[in-house]
Amino acid sequence: MSGQIWDTAGQERFQSLGVAFYRGADCCVLVYDVTSPNTFRSLDSWRDEFLIQASPRDPDHFPFVVLGNKVDLDNRAVPTKRAQQWCHSKNEIPYFETSAKEAINVEQAFQTIAKNALAQESEVELYNEFPDQIRLTGDSRNKQEACGC
Amino acid sequence: MEFVKCKMESLVAQRSQPTDDNETGAFKSTTEKFRRLFNAPAEEKLVNHYSCSYWKGVPRQGWLYLSISHLSFYSFILGREVKVRLRWTDIVSIDKSNSLIFPDSIKISTRQKSYYFSMFLHKKETYELIEQLANIAMRQLMREEGFSEDPELINKISRNVSRKTPGLKRDLDARAQSEAYRSNFRLPGGEKLDGRADCTLWTPYNKQHVWGTLYISANFVCFESRSALPAPVPSRRSVRHKPRQSRYGQCPHWYEPEWGGGTGGLGRAQPPAGRSTAAVRGLVSLIIPLREVSMAERADSPGCTQDLSQALCISMKRRQSFLFARVADRDFVLERIAEFLAKLTCSTAASASDRVSIHSVSSNSSGFILVDSDPGKAGPGSSADHWELQPPLMYQFPSPTTPETTGRQLKKEEMWEHHFDEYGRGQTMYRTSATGLLVLKGIPATLRAELWMVFSGAGHEMATHPGYYVQLAQRASSGRVPGADEIERDLHRSLPEHPAFQASAGIDALRRVLSAYALRNPNIGYCQAMNIVASVMLLYCSEEQTFWLLVAICERLLPDYYNTKVVGALVDQGVLEDLISVELPDLYSKLESLGVISMISLSWFLTIFLSVMPFESAVNVMDCFLYDGARTNFMVALAVLDANRETLEDCRDDGEAMTVLCRYLEAVTNSDIPVRVGQSVFYTCYKPEDVKNMDTSIDVSVLIHEAYSNFGKLTNSAIERLRLKHRLKVIQTIEDTTMNSMIRCVEAERFFTQDELKDLFLYIKEEYLTVQSYGRGGAPDPSEKPDSTPHHYQLYKVDYPLFHTLFHKLSNWSGGTMADYIASRAFKLMDSSGEGQLDLRQLSWLLGLLTRSDLPTRLRLFYCLHLPPLLDQFEMDSPLSDNTEVASEACEYFDALSAPEPASLSLSELRELLLADGHRSRTVSGTSFTSGVSGAGAEDGPRVPLMNQKQFIYMWRTLYDMFSEEQSQPEIFHAIAHVGTLLLQIGEVGKKFQRERSASSIAAAADSASAPGVSAADTDATTGAASAAGAAARPESTPEAVPVTGVTDMSLLSEALSESTGDERRSEDSSDRPPPPDPGLEDQEEATEPPEAPTDADWAVSLEQFVASVVTEPMLVAFFEKRSDVKAAVMSLRSVRLNRQTSLSFGTSPNEASGLL
């Protein structure tokens, strides 16, 4: 098995290209900077953006992972509790506090990402086998709910 | 000859039409007819009309009218009328189609349906005009400049065009030709083609006269060959040459420079789509900037041969001269050149003394910051943060060399020196296929700066704008720069491995260049990828040269690439997709299934391969790109895909394909450079060590060679055509995305459904575009754009007149004479910026509160709209005068916001109060009034203040007035009177309560207030509410009476009612619905105002009392709970506009309904 990790382009003007980049993703990793509350606050919009652009079949259960990065720094501004609460409210998104610089928790985070992505992929394949049967019932309702958020 | 003819024509025209306004009588009458048929406003300019058929079951013969904002069709055959009217901005695709059902037709599609037109007399011309107009509309959608007539242009090109052509068409043609002329010769923006003439150019290097065309504009004289002479055989023929059938036409050489008339649109001998007709091109081209010309003169020598007849000699200041012969209409050409030369010397002389040149030149390029080049204004900070212009970084940070690479460099330099000797040097060099061949080999590093400036045309602007860059950079260093944070973040990500960008020299220069550009062009600001392009250029060029190269790339070579939506790059993705499908059809289906195409071109094109290849290799692509334009990017992209064809076929998913391509590009080497220094910025797939071992490794010169030999037939004009097509698609997709995200933002407010918001949005957008396209509303000033991209919902703003229209259509408060006041106050309430504009979110809030909120919320809004500061003293005092002036008056209120009275809330507090309540009522739908009231009471924030008698009377007057037009409902007046009475009594109770406590006597005031009231209503005050209804209905029957009597009559009548009927009702009312004990009354005590007649200072009612009283009357409850049908209302608004102004988009015209639907 091999995984590909795609980083989205930086500036907002590139966001319109998201569709191509998000398409077919098995897991979405949202990373914020624990020293910058703004990056935490924008997690919501990034999650929405992803769900809208990628439009996964089951948005409520699409695997996300949230990483609070730069925990090696002293000037921490987002309390762990707040982040955990947010993740909890979004259908139990796994949350890790990491430091890319010090390699803290990176391994664990990517283990989870890979595991969840794998689970998602097998689910998608299941969907692909019976595309028509699934679409009839619960699925469409779920989609509508996601649009409202 | 043309010049003679045209000149004569124009002379004749001038004489025959002394009041010449550029149009023939026939066209004028057509315009008249067009306006009549489609009810078009005078602002809508007709460009041209064509005979054709519209397919609706059967072909219907008629006329296609192309105007600036619409495509319209009209047919009237056998009593059946067919009208089609499409807004350009709604068109998503234009295609030539030739199906069995619709033979040889033009297909126009909107989001809703497709329209087929055929049997054109001038299909090509029609198609091109349609395409051009649609693209102008797309630019308008992207908030670039809309269309405005350029009288100068009309007159210019009209010299060459039959006067039968309508003026606007000539303008558009001229525009297209000037654009082609500029892009062909890489001239600065704003250069307008003045005229052209056939002639020969003496090429001293091979001692021949070459046939071609001379182009003249205000600052340049250009020549390009389009000769019938035998083509010279290229000095070196490709061994790898593989002849390839291509739709771009056959060409004998594998290298086909663009200079040679690829843009076909210029010469009449080469019609615009003349890709296949161009026999020989690229023999030679020449660009002569007039600023370097010392003299242009006749060069007649007695007894000269035919080759030298009608000769013209242009001498340069640097003792160079160019000889043109057999110039058609030479004397006129000479006259024009002399004229331009004279103008130029004037302006340069002027600029030397008072420095106007920069202003005059910059004013052409729309929206760019003009720099006052007066050094005195440089600012006091200039000495504080002093900096030097950075010379090319490669001298300070030289790349490592080996004897072998140094030898190669020297050899190349030698070849160029030789080329200079033969063909000249600088802007005025003869550009031949030999030049192109040399460029393909890679320009030696030492000559890059010079040649890049020459080939890209950046040199012209640098020469004509001395000091411009230094000024901008200076300003950037001391002032605020849009996107400064983003620039700062990327400084260390641009060629981070190059030592030059690990030192302050490189970083500082990069910062200055990027900041200066962001200041120059706020439309672009800073876009990632510019940092990479700029950093590579800084290695080879000086700081100032880099800046001007960046200008050339961002504004001319890669148009729209870096703007806020990267439209240009998206468009070119589509173009590349088309090219792949033609050139590499097998691969196309594979790539399409993988979905890679839309991903690859972005970083390739945005950074001109600099970010995906080692930069020393990519810089050779840059050489070709600056010489040849965008087509280089496409050719190299195709070559890269072609080279990886087999590997790509085996890929299973998009990621794998991307990895293959990354790996390949990472491994592109440059034999001129010994050690690899740089590293890809976007994709880092492999370390340099790995690269060495890779068998796929290819030298960049080989790659470029492959690109040019296999795909060299691709011309810039072909790309330009494809871009026209894809721009429509890209921009309409962006529009859809924008609308959806806008609706998503606003939908969260839950007042309206998605569909309703969509309708509302489309209506607002259409209104906006109508205003824009007719030029009534000025285009937004790009320099005023905020740094950050505004939220989607802020894109289209609603001004008061538009809100007024919506209010009247949507709200049931819009009856009566006071409605405009309510509308203006409501608008003022929501307009948080105070700019007289609402964004979509504010609008939906306001309309939601007005039409969708529950009873308590709506009553609260109504109540608040009658409180200061919204209701100011002036408004209450002024009698209702002329209603037509209300709108303008209302606008004045926004400017003259009176200071809020001490006891009242500020506008923002009021707004918050209402919105907070709106939120609550939305979550608890169907809230009963009690919960609404108690909720409001429990609130922590500011409370809704009490209302004094004067305000109350005013409010009640408004309420009466709302129903004055509904004759059928006397009961409602009864209800209003009843509630009014009740509230007046409640106010009295409060007053008495207070009076007892404060022991103050204001009975006199109360008496004086009631006395005239009784007399006014003396006729039958005892009949109570019924008379109130009659009295209120009275002004409606005699409208003139309203302004004068309405005020006193109605309010005092209410008072009279309270006096007369109060006693008997008070007991039952208070038992029925005791007014809640209100702590607010105590507050009121402190905030007593000086008593003023006839109102009562102590008199007060609270919101809670108001709400509680209103709910006793079911009719009022029904009125304040009514939900209006937004969809129907907006629909009718859109159709009204159609009839009024014909701004239809989707074919819902009543006329069309019979014919089309």
Interface residues (C-beta under 8 A of the other chain):
Chain A: Q4 W6 A9 G10 Q11 E12 R13 F14 S16 L17 A20 F21 R23 G24 D48 I52 C147 G148 C149
Chain B: E486 C527 Q528 N563 T564 K565 V566 L570 G595 S598 M599 L602 D653 D654 G655 T659 I734 T737 N740 S741 R744 E747 A748 Q754 S788 T789
